[in-house]
Amino acid sequence: MVRRNLYQREDVVAAAVSVVREDGFAQLSARRVAERLGASTAPVYSNFANMDELAQAVKLAIADLVVAETEVCRSGEPFLDMGIGVLAFARSHPGLYAAVFMPGADEAEAGHHLLQVLLGRMSAVESLAALDPAERLILLRKMAIFTQGLALHVMAGHTDEESWEEVLMLLSEAGRAMVTDAFNRPPRSEAEIALLAKLCECRVVRQNDGPEPELPKEASDA
């Protein structure tokens, strides 16, 4: 009789996320995960081919936790709430955020996943639906880069209420300015189009020239 595996992939990932939250990504190991599960290392290797595969699953799970924060209504403006959610996660879970999104972290797949989800949600926001799909992508990239800078500020220890309110004010002002520019800027020159296409590493399409652009994995470093 084949013994049923008592631990599923999601159990192992949850235990691994707990290790990263408490001890940091560098301490992620099969032994540490097994300790969290109260089991041997068998559940780890019966669900994952190796630790690299588990590490990628952990990063995607953390990205999903960030996504959940971006869905919380905090300001009444969906696009702004996305940025606030990212910063709220960095403030509440700096270890998890650092493991995936800080400079030096290999966050390509998780970062791509997060930005692709947010890009899709932007197209469903009434105030952004009229934007050229490529302009939505550029807007997201701008906001992601600015938000990452604020996240570094938050994680440097600026987490008291006064500093937090300042961060939210900066995010709000920058976000609204970026959206206003996206709608009111003059037509882009060919040189700008080429430069921005390189920045986003995707083909910049004209209005009604095609479907929502697919965010390439290499464009997930913000």
Helices and strands as residue ranges (DSSP letters): H 9-23, G 25-27, H 30-37, H 42-47, H 51-70, H 78-92, H 94-101, H 108-122, H 133-155, H 161-184, H 190-200, G 217-219
